[in-house]
Amino acid sequence: MDKLQIIWGDLERTEAIESHIFERAEKILSFSPKATNLVVNLKTINNTASAGVNTFAVNVELRLPNHQDVRAEKTGEDVYRLMTDAQHAILTQVKSKKEQHLI
C-alpha cells in the first residue's frame, strides 16, 4: 500500500499486527479515495516492567486534500482493538466531511 505509512515507535513489529493494520487501512483508503496519505503511529505508553500491564497508543492520521485531514488517537491494552476503534473514528469523521461536501 503506497499511501500507508506505519511508524512502529517502540512497539515490536509483528506480522499479525501489520496484517491487521493493512486490513483497517484498506477500508479507510477505499472509503477515502482522494486521501494522499494514511499514517499509523504505534507506541507503548507503559510496559509490563513499569506498571504490570502493557498500555499502548495508536494514532491514525488520514491526510486529505484542502487541509481536511482527520485523526484519531486511542489508548488501551489491546493494539488490535485500538486500531479497529481508530478506524471507526476516522470513517465517522470522513463520512461527516462528505455529508458537509468538504471532501
N, C-alpha and C positions, 0 to 999 in steps of 0.2 A: 504494500500500500504506500504509494509515494506521497500522499498527503498526511500520513500519520507519523508522528514523532513521539517516541516513548523515552522518558527520562527516568531511569531506574533509581536515581539517588542512591541511598544506602541499602536499598532492598535487593536481595539476591534475585537475579533473573532466572525464571524457570519457564520451561516450555508451556506448562499448564496456564500460568498467569498470562504469558504472552498470547496464547491462543484465545483466552477469554477476552483480553483487551482487543484483539483483532476482530472478534465477533461483535463486540459492542461498537467498535469504531466503524465497522462496515454498516451497521444500522444507522448510526449518526450521519455518516457521509452520504448514504443513499437517500436519506431524508433531506439532506442539505447539499444538493449538487453544486451550488455556487461557492461552497466553502473552499478556502485556499489552503487551510492547514488545520490539523487537529493535533493538539499537544496533550499528552497524558504524562503527568509528573507524579511519581510514586515516592513515598518516603516513610521511614519508620519514625514515629514520634517517641514511643517508649519501647525499649526492647525488654525481653524477659529478664535480663540481668538486673535492670534497674527497678522494674515495677511488678514483675511476676507475670504480666500478660502483655503480649505484643499489641501495640496500638499503631495504626497506620493512617496516613493521609493520602488521598487520591485527589489530585487537582486536574480537571479537564477543561481545556480552553479550545473553543471552536472559533476559528478566525474566518470572518465573513466579509464580503465587500462593503464599502462605505462605512467602515468603522462600526459595524453592527455586531461585533464579537460578543460571544456569550461564554460564561464559565460557571463551573460548579466545583465546589470543594466538599469532600466528605471525609469524616474521620471515624475510626472504629477498629474492631479487632479482625474483621474478615475482608481481605482485599477484594475478593470476588464480589461480595455484596456491595462494597463501596463503589466499585466500578459500575455495577448494574444501577445503583442508585444515582450515580453521577450521570450515566447515560440518560436515565429518565428525566433528570433535571434539565439537561441540555436540550432534549427533544421537546420538553414543555416550553422552554424559552424560545426555541426556534419556531414552534407552532404559533406562539403568541406574536412573534415578529411577522410571520407570514400572514396572520389574520389582520395585522395592522398595516399590511402591504409595505413593510420596511425592508423586506428582502424578497 
